[in-house]
């Protein structure tokens, strides 16, 4: 694609060089540059991409997008100065890859908790309806049935548009996408066209990045502020910020609620560890999920599917066949008669939801043993809060390592313990080794007890000093259970 065509949809300040140069690729990572590529130098949170302009040129870049012109201007390179490189990379990538979201129906899901469940279940439902469907999620990306591993909830704009382009080329009709607050703040979704947006809830998370809750809320809200008038905005009326999210959107607003009236109204009629009987808009459905927060997630799925044109009764039939998403209240049962649940809960609110659910279903017929940690190099403020909520809702708590990253695991544990009283400590033990912590919980469990292993969910690794080691909570549990027979 010629540069003059590529830059049609962005505002530029200045060009030095040939505007007719042929651009064969585009990237923000100088290591990925090949001959004929355009390099977009982004001033990021960790590094300034302008430092890597010489490296990109050395690797074959013939075009440089920058906010400041470099001191050395080479004759065989075209330089395009813009005010905000982070803001133009999305539109550039969208245009370069053929505007893929003009050919598919893209629905974004945002919020603190529930994004993965809602996006994945919508992906599953629409595949069951017979469509080719794409999924962009924390757990894995899918182009219909092809799995593509992921490292971020929302990929960078280049990777994102490459994936969306492949999805469009391979005939995907719908794509369901988790939209993280980081992605909005870093303009990774710039240039994409959404036919709908779903809001789940908003609680404390990612304050290591956003610094304040207000900034976090603003990032989520920006997604809805930028939806077009042709889109729908489906928001959780049970969350105090649900209507805040949609107050400035141009999209048509719909609500869903378990607690009050809404366009999509849900009610839990019966619940157990095998599933729930729900009422959605006056129609009953049995589902293989547990927990009122999952009832809310399923209601969002139901509402979105209906807004995408599916008949309510057809959607309910599909809901009844769905299974829980990996690492979200993922159950396994010991031969000794106790149960274990693996869940991704890694915020205070998520922990509250999961433990309240277990209490509601267990009805004091057994004890709750919680294994929990907190991630390193992340929001320190939530660590004592997570320990407090675990202790309030459990009979025994084992505080352990999560993904310590570059922090000392004992320091993280000490931060969690700092939120507890001397009385609380009677319920608590700390074991740095996560495998030993899970094994200890199993040794303590009696018939009818429930173990919650929280924090990592679907993750199959533990990150220590920057290195990812294979570690899967459910695999550990299954190994222990095999030895119990």
Steps between C-alpha positions, in 0.01 A plus 500: 500500500634846411562733793273773360212250509589378850492850651170612347306446824739663749610856570865563430718797596786457255656260246865485404574263213301314235124481574462240222731244663360146505434377857506120527424473871456699819615446858565669835774253601834569331593131539212404269593742222577358156606662173241751379317525834376816669611538863271690738705643789271501802587679823381221732483448875816289512711622205504778242479351151685800354821353646458201266464695175863429394452128575177492294674667205791259532253211472346642181233757597443748217242709688509640854197640685617719788398783731843665477721493192832327568820704479628291209274499195601229252430552126356152440247520784165686517418665832140577600455726801171474691384643831425163662651180358303290750180649364578435132633144519149352532355680195820427303481128580126488428549661158808290415315174575196594292267638769404152627231616744296641212454137388412339836270568795737585788369506857720624786466393864650717772493514880709368789357149528305278261654612169651162415188305594263723299720526190576126498138394549385731220769346278376150590133583452543655157715211384220269614263713293714402200705814442874537459605704803812666638600547865758736651537421870731467799501120477554454125422654164299295250440531129195275491647169625868595473661590832759778505677549838491846655711696750274804545127546555498735201792472253693796359332673199720327243440148635134583556438610142699207361275263695182685405614504137548122507160458664334707228689318222399161642132591507434581864163672535536594868799579722476533878779688670608581854584870519738574787545840662864494389388452139273804517755720678776397258269544196549141386142487370527821297346468155288194583126503432282338769137397452455463875657541842428320828583629850531245782603680821767727643707432811855576608761363258805613299565804720871430456444628145206741525607644842144597599161332484369804310758447224407131486130588469576761233689244291205260506251779430702625201419174323127578519552870423648402164234248393305614191127570493445178304637286788338370817633557853390229744575595860468336841239696691595320824842670500498858634710608202287319243304805386804728545673300227230575245400857591693655209480222243343547159407130495153375589506407871352179643524373858515160666435427868467220752386736780264748330314569180685521169460421132634158591385387845637192673424304817665202670231243582717211621876445539745222585854391415359330187343818363209743526138539392458853368213717381588737216223738393235260624648183347678228701834345407728244670872585473821318598643800686501596866491842663284808476780688324488228233124551479579864422762399243258261331234771495744730318565221248126449457442874450785542252392199295147636482628844399698332223173369360458155654161379627486490884381138509786391271753678720364330815538157338865578423562635853383171649774310312795722593780405741698734730807671356836346599622637832168662592352304792648195330407199718668171583410249770726301728448124555490592870172689455608865500490737203748747356431801281763680292419864431674802348378730782789741551323811630321554833161523329553184295605314815188622680278383212655155483505438876144632546392260226668205672338597832155526340526158340680327788244620758740427790505126422879513473796732550666732250878492462640777282843500335582850378790728412559829317702586191836675522572841346131584509260702719633464857186654650276204422726244673380553860144539372512161330630334818226666704220384269640147486512477881148643544349241268712189566557258784870468415723713275836403356683804365753406236685614189314599183714647220769680702664628180799706616391534864597287799202265564541540877469878466170458315374259766602744774301776324194273505550403866529868596124535450415235761439521874645262760161326509502462121841336518350203686342400167807566287818322402747613235692270266710657224508188279163503320500126436560429869227749591250313281619165637458628858145615426419150372649342814281725718178439304232264629199352314256773382763775538581730207847624407525819296829543316484864393700743292639314198202319351575403139869597520738208445812676623651674801715804426806524726778755444372562147500131402178304440509150650227247418244496781132413478283507813254245364779264391643514853161417651440212259845360578423513875162336447654215298729425793207503744332202336 
